[in-house]
Amino acid sequence: MWWSDQPNPPTRSADYRGDFFALMRFLNIRRGIHTPLRRGTCRPILLDEERKLLALSRSLPGDEIILLMNYGNTKQKVKLTVGRPG
């Protein structure tokens, strides 16, 4: 990684982004808390290339997590249908 975990490293890459580092830390903590993110079955729910949205489910018996990723540059409201099947 091109970041340093030291609070004030003597040299920091010009590519360093504190916001991205914070996001990676947040996601890593969530991965440790929620078992389906480590070992769950993955199922696609939504792929919208025009709106730049991706949603998928990670699940274990009795435990499911829905991941919704907006890889675009604008905030969006997204509605996902809930329930089974699908």
C-alpha positions as CSV (number, residue, x, y, z in Angstrom):
1,M,0.0,0.0,0.0
2,W,1.1,3.5,-0.7
3,W,0.1,4.9,2.7
4,S,1.7,4.8,6.0
5,D,0.1,3.8,9.3
6,Q,2.3,6.3,11.2
7,P,0.5,9.5,12.2
8,N,3.2,11.8,10.8
9,P,5.5,9.7,8.5
10,P,8.7,11.5,7.5
11,T,7.9,11.0,3.8
12,R,4.5,10.5,2.4
13,S,3.7,9.5,-1.1
14,A,2.2,12.2,-3.3
15,D,-0.6,9.6,-4.0
16,Y,-1.6,9.3,-0.3
17,R,-5.3,9.9,0.3
18,G,-6.4,10.0,3.9
19,D,-10.0,9.5,3.0
20,F,-9.3,6.3,1.1
21,F,-7.2,5.0,4.0
22,A,-10.1,5.7,6.3
23,L,-12.5,3.9,4.0
24,M,-10.2,0.8,3.8
25,R,-9.9,0.8,7.6
26,F,-13.7,1.0,8.0
27,L,-14.3,-1.8,5.5
28,N,-11.7,-4.0,7.1
29,I,-13.3,-3.6,10.5
30,R,-16.7,-4.5,9.0
31,R,-15.2,-7.6,7.4
32,G,-13.9,-8.7,10.8
33,I,-17.3,-8.2,12.4
34,H,-19.6,-9.8,9.8
35,T,-18.7,-13.4,9.0
36,P,-20.6,-13.5,5.6
37,L,-18.2,-10.9,4.3
38,R,-15.4,-13.4,4.8
39,R,-17.0,-16.7,3.9
40,G,-20.5,-16.1,2.6
41,T,-21.9,-17.1,-0.7
42,C,-21.9,-14.2,-3.2
43,R,-24.9,-13.5,-5.3
44,P,-25.3,-10.5,-7.7
45,I,-28.4,-8.3,-7.1
46,L,-27.9,-5.3,-9.3
47,L,-25.5,-4.1,-12.0
48,D,-26.3,-0.8,-13.5
49,E,-23.4,0.4,-15.6
50,E,-25.2,3.6,-16.7
51,R,-25.7,4.7,-13.1
52,K,-22.5,3.1,-12.0
53,L,-24.1,1.0,-9.3
54,L,-23.3,-2.5,-8.1
55,A,-25.2,-4.5,-5.5
56,L,-24.5,-8.0,-4.2
57,S,-25.5,-10.3,-1.4
58,R,-23.1,-12.2,0.9
59,S,-24.8,-14.8,2.9
60,L,-24.5,-17.7,5.3
61,P,-27.4,-19.7,6.7
62,G,-29.4,-17.3,8.8
63,D,-27.2,-14.3,8.0
64,E,-27.2,-12.1,5.0
65,I,-25.5,-8.7,4.1
66,I,-26.3,-6.6,1.1
67,L,-23.5,-4.5,-0.3
68,L,-24.4,-1.6,-2.5
69,M,-21.6,0.3,-4.2
70,N,-21.8,3.5,-6.0
71,Y,-18.7,3.8,-8.1
72,G,-19.8,7.0,-9.8
73,N,-19.1,10.6,-8.9
74,T,-22.5,11.6,-7.7
75,K,-24.8,10.7,-4.7
76,Q,-27.8,8.6,-5.7
77,K,-30.9,7.2,-4.1
78,V,-31.4,3.5,-4.8
79,K,-34.3,1.2,-4.1
80,L,-33.7,-2.5,-3.8
81,T,-36.6,-5.0,-3.6
82,V,-36.4,-7.0,-0.5
83,G,-37.6,-10.5,0.3
84,R,-37.3,-14.0,-1.1
85,P,-36.8,-15.4,-3.7
86,G,-34.1,-13.3,-5.3
